[in-house]
Amino acid sequence: MNTRLLLCFVALTTFCRADAQDFEQFFTDRTLRLDYIFAGNANEQHISLDQLNVSPRWYGKRKRLAEVPMEGNGQVTVRAHRSQQVIYRNSFSTLFQEWITNPEAETVTKSFENVFLVPMPRDTVDVTVELRNNRRQVTATLTHTVVPTDILIRHIGEHGLMPYSYVQKAADTTRCIRIAYVAEGYTKDEMQVFRNDVAIAHEAMFAHEPFKSLRDRFSVVAVESPSVESGTSEPEKGIWKNTVLHSHFDTFYMNRYLTTLHLKDLHDVLAGIPYEHIIVLVNTSRYGGGGILNSYNLSMTHHEKFRPVVVHEFGHSFAGLGDEYAYDNENLGMYPTDVEPWEHNLTTRVDFNGKWENLIKKGTPLPTPVSKDAKTIQTRVGLFEGAGYQTKGVYRGVQDCRMRTNENPEFCAVCQQAIRRLVDFYTKD
């Protein structure tokens, strides 16, 4: 057996063991929250453990524990301390990794909070966190040991929970995807406004395929986290608001980039509440938002583009879909053209296998020319150049899509396939 086949065999047998394992053998029905500080600059990055927390119930996956449906820009891996067997993995992206690609990171060193959730282990485990660059190479790693009986693991979410209510419950709550809408910039007296905004976002989300067809696999709650002041901070205008999550526009000096850097505050708000994926609704009429894989989706609410933006950003935060737009004056160079992106809706054609080649009809020219026919624009799947903020060398699958423009009314066939595969990963055996 050659080396490559041996490695594939080892990986396959590892996944089979993990897939067959009993969740109850390794974990309890509680959540271990891991708080980290990621720090550094464009040249070097470091990971430090900040705090361990435990809360009641585990709301993430209970099957395929050692698998990840997408690579992400980083991964967290849990191993049994004695055997070193991988018993849980998840992938993620972070604002920190995005920031280090910005010019500021060439001359400044900064730190960012990051929070990850894993099931609470029954026995001692080793947790490894690793960060990867845009060449899919590991740039920083930290391994630390967690002893479940450690008296300094902070207990949270046991009492005094933030008020919340169910928007919808899944048909099978033992095998579903859990979303929490979180209020940001709504005062106590504005919670009815928040509830109305949740209803708008929720219906917009599930008007899109494949969410529409798979709606009964999602449980959704609305968390009424009050802020002292209404709105959000706008640094460009010198406006700073006292809000529960300290969100603000002008992230990385980009005026439409609306985020929060206070991830510990965000997860403190959610402690004890059934959640896995997070949609933060911000009480503002200014255009903006952001979405980060397995971290959060954050969107303005009172702008005319609220509906398409909140759905677009969920494409990032839930499904790990890449942006499909590109502008001549905004080539950011985030995707080296000699490396295949891990995102399922982008390709550089370096390793297209397993993405959307099954959707391309025989005889379709590759690269694929754009069309002016409305029906062709919506249905023709191919390789259209211009995506990932680059006009050359990165390709998308369809001429237009929810991940490309706010005007397109739906996810394209490529993105729908990626989302459906992901929902199946989390909800099917």
NORSUL-V310336 format. One record per residue. N is the residue number from 1. RES is the residue in one letter. PSI is psi in radians with two decimals (999 if undefined). Layout:
n: <N:N>
res: <RES:RES>
psi: <PSI:PSI>
//
This chain:
n: <1:2:3:4:5:6:7:8:9:10:11:12:13:14:15:16:17:18:19:20:21:22:23:24:25:26:27:28:29:30:31:32:33:34:35:36:37:38:39:40:41:42:43:44:45:46:47:48:49:50:51:52:53:54:55:56:57:58:59:60:61:62:63:64:65:66:67:68:69:70:71:72:73:74:75:76:77:78:79:80:81:82:83:84:85:86:87:88:89:90:91:92:93:94:95:96:97:98:99:100:101:102:103:104:105:106:107:108:109:110:111:112:113:114:115:116:117:118:119:120:121:122:123:124:125:126:127:128:129:130:131:132:133:134:135:136:137:138:139:140:141:142:143:144:145:146:147:148:149:150:151:152:153:154:155:156:157:158:159:160:161:162:163:164:165:166:167:168:169:170:171:172:173:174:175:176:177:178:179:180:181:182:183:184:185:186:187:188:189:190:191:192:193:194:195:196:197:198:199:200:201:202:203:204:205:206:207:208:209:210:211:212:213:214:215:216:217:218:219:220:221:222:223:224:225:226:227:228:229:230:231:232:233:234:235:236:237:238:239:240:241:242:243:244:245:246:247:248:249:250:251:252:253:254:255:256:257:258:259:260:261:262:263:264:265:266:267:268:269:270:271:272:273:274:275:276:277:278:279:280:281:282:283:284:285:286:287:288:289:290:291:292:293:294:295:296:297:298:299:300:301:302:303:304:305:306:307:308:309:310:311:312:313:314:315:316:317:318:319:320:321:322:323:324:325:326:327:328:329:330:331:332:333:334:335:336:337:338:339:340:341:342:343:344:345:346:347:348:349:350:351:352:353:354:355:356:357:358:359:360:361:362:363:364:365:366:367:368:369:370:371:372:373:374:375:376:377:378:379:380:381:382:383:384:385:386:387:388:389:390:391:392:393:394:395:396:397:398:399:400:401:402:403:404:405:406:407:408:409:410:411:412:413:414:415:416:417:418:419:420:421:422:423:424:425:426:427:428:429>
res: <M:N:T:R:L:L:L:C:F:V:A:L:T:T:F:C:R:A:D:A:Q:D:F:E:Q:F:F:T:D:R:T:L:R:L:D:Y:I:F:A:G:N:A:N:E:Q:H:I:S:L:D:Q:L:N:V:S:P:R:W:Y:G:K:R:K:R:L:A:E:V:P:M:E:G:N:G:Q:V:T:V:R:A:H:R:S:Q:Q:V:I:Y:R:N:S:F:S:T:L:F:Q:E:W:I:T:N:P:E:A:E:T:V:T:K:S:F:E:N:V:F:L:V:P:M:P:R:D:T:V:D:V:T:V:E:L:R:N:N:R:R:Q:V:T:A:T:L:T:H:T:V:V:P:T:D:I:L:I:R:H:I:G:E:H:G:L:M:P:Y:S:Y:V:Q:K:A:A:D:T:T:R:C:I:R:I:A:Y:V:A:E:G:Y:T:K:D:E:M:Q:V:F:R:N:D:V:A:I:A:H:E:A:M:F:A:H:E:P:F:K:S:L:R:D:R:F:S:V:V:A:V:E:S:P:S:V:E:S:G:T:S:E:P:E:K:G:I:W:K:N:T:V:L:H:S:H:F:D:T:F:Y:M:N:R:Y:L:T:T:L:H:L:K:D:L:H:D:V:L:A:G:I:P:Y:E:H:I:I:V:L:V:N:T:S:R:Y:G:G:G:G:I:L:N:S:Y:N:L:S:M:T:H:H:E:K:F:R:P:V:V:V:H:E:F:G:H:S:F:A:G:L:G:D:E:Y:A:Y:D:N:E:N:L:G:M:Y:P:T:D:V:E:P:W:E:H:N:L:T:T:R:V:D:F:N:G:K:W:E:N:L:I:K:K:G:T:P:L:P:T:P:V:S:K:D:A:K:T:I:Q:T:R:V:G:L:F:E:G:A:G:Y:Q:T:K:G:V:Y:R:G:V:Q:D:C:R:M:R:T:N:E:N:P:E:F:C:A:V:C:Q:Q:A:I:R:R:L:V:D:F:Y:T:K:D>
psi: <2.20:2.96:-0.73:-0.75:-0.64:-0.76:-0.71:-0.69:-0.75:-0.79:-0.73:-0.78:-0.59:-0.79:-0.67:-0.73:-0.78:-0.67:-0.53:-0.21:2.70:2.13:-0.72:-0.40:-0.63:-0.40:2.75:2.92:1.06:2.88:2.24:2.02:2.17:2.02:2.25:2.82:2.10:2.24:2.71:-2.69:-2.87:-0.40:-0.48:2.52:2.58:2.62:2.29:2.45:2.32:-0.92:2.54:2.43:2.61:2.40:2.79:2.56:2.59:2.19:0.17:-2.82:2.60:-0.05:2.82:0.77:-0.56:0.10:2.67:2.38:-0.26:2.69:-0.75:-3.12:0.08:2.88:2.62:2.28:2.30:2.22:2.47:2.24:-0.75:-0.82:-0.31:0.33:2.35:2.09:-0.13:2.47:2.63:2.74:2.87:2.95:2.86:2.72:-0.57:-0.82:-0.53:-0.71:-0.68:-0.15:-0.08:2.68:-0.59:-0.58:-0.18:-0.43:-0.14:2.53:2.30:2.88:2.62:2.45:2.50:2.50:2.32:2.57:2.33:2.75:2.57:2.10:2.63:-0.59:3.07:2.38:2.80:2.22:2.23:2.25:2.28:2.52:2.52:2.60:-3.03:0.00:0.17:0.50:2.49:2.20:-0.36:2.52:2.58:2.30:2.27:2.75:2.39:2.13:2.01:-0.44:0.06:2.12:-0.23:0.07:2.07:2.28:2.20:2.86:0.33:-0.39:2.87:0.65:2.63:2.44:2.35:2.81:2.71:2.33:-0.71:2.70:2.52:2.75:-0.65:1.75:-0.10:-0.19:1.31:3.03:2.27:2.24:2.44:2.17:2.29:2.32:2.28:2.13:0.30:2.18:2.99:-0.62:-0.11:0.24:-0.47:-0.62:-0.75:-0.81:-0.66:-0.71:-0.65:-0.79:-0.71:-0.85:-0.75:-0.79:-0.60:-0.76:-0.88:0.17:-0.24:2.36:2.55:0.09:-0.63:-0.82:-0.42:0.29:-0.62:0.01:0.11:2.34:2.34:2.34:2.76:2.17:2.06:1.35:1.89:2.56:2.70:-0.69:2.71:2.43:-2.69:2.89:2.50:1.46:-0.65:-0.51:0.05:0.38:2.12:2.09:2.60:1.61:2.85:-0.53:0.02:0.71:2.81:2.68:-3.14:0.42:2.31:0.48:0.40:2.02:-0.47:-0.03:1.85:2.06:3.05:2.46:-0.05:1.25:-0.50:-0.72:-0.73:-0.83:-0.44:-0.72:-0.62:-0.06:2.22:-0.10:2.51:1.87:2.72:-0.85:2.52:2.27:1.96:2.13:2.20:2.24:1.37:2.68:-0.03:2.45:2.29:2.94:-3.02:2.66:2.30:2.23:2.16:0.51:-1.31:2.83:2.25:2.27:2.54:2.83:-0.50:0.52:2.67:-0.36:0.24:-0.90:-0.96:-0.56:-0.79:-0.60:-0.78:-0.82:-0.52:-0.51:-0.63:-0.97:-0.60:-0.88:-0.07:0.45:2.49:2.77:2.39:0.12:2.84:2.43:2.54:-0.57:0.19:0.79:1.78:-0.24:0.53:-0.29:1.74:2.32:-0.08:0.18:2.36:2.21:2.61:-0.35:2.41:-0.21:0.21:2.60:2.60:0.04:0.22:-0.72:1.38:-0.20:2.30:0.07:-1.74:0.40:-0.43:-0.28:-0.13:2.14:2.55:2.36:-0.13:2.20:2.44:2.12:2.82:2.23:2.64:2.74:2.75:-0.10:2.18:-0.76:-0.72:-0.68:-0.70:-0.54:-0.41:2.15:2.32:-2.42:1.76:2.13:2.40:1.70:2.95:0.59:0.29:2.29:-0.34:2.47:-0.21:2.37:2.57:2.97:-0.47:2.72:-0.68:2.73:2.83:-0.50:0.03:-0.83:2.72:-0.37:-0.48:2.33:-0.05:2.89:2.47:3.02:-0.61:-0.85:-0.66:-0.74:-0.75:-0.74:-0.77:-0.74:-0.67:-0.78:-0.71:-0.68:-0.75:-0.42:-0.13:2.69:999>
//
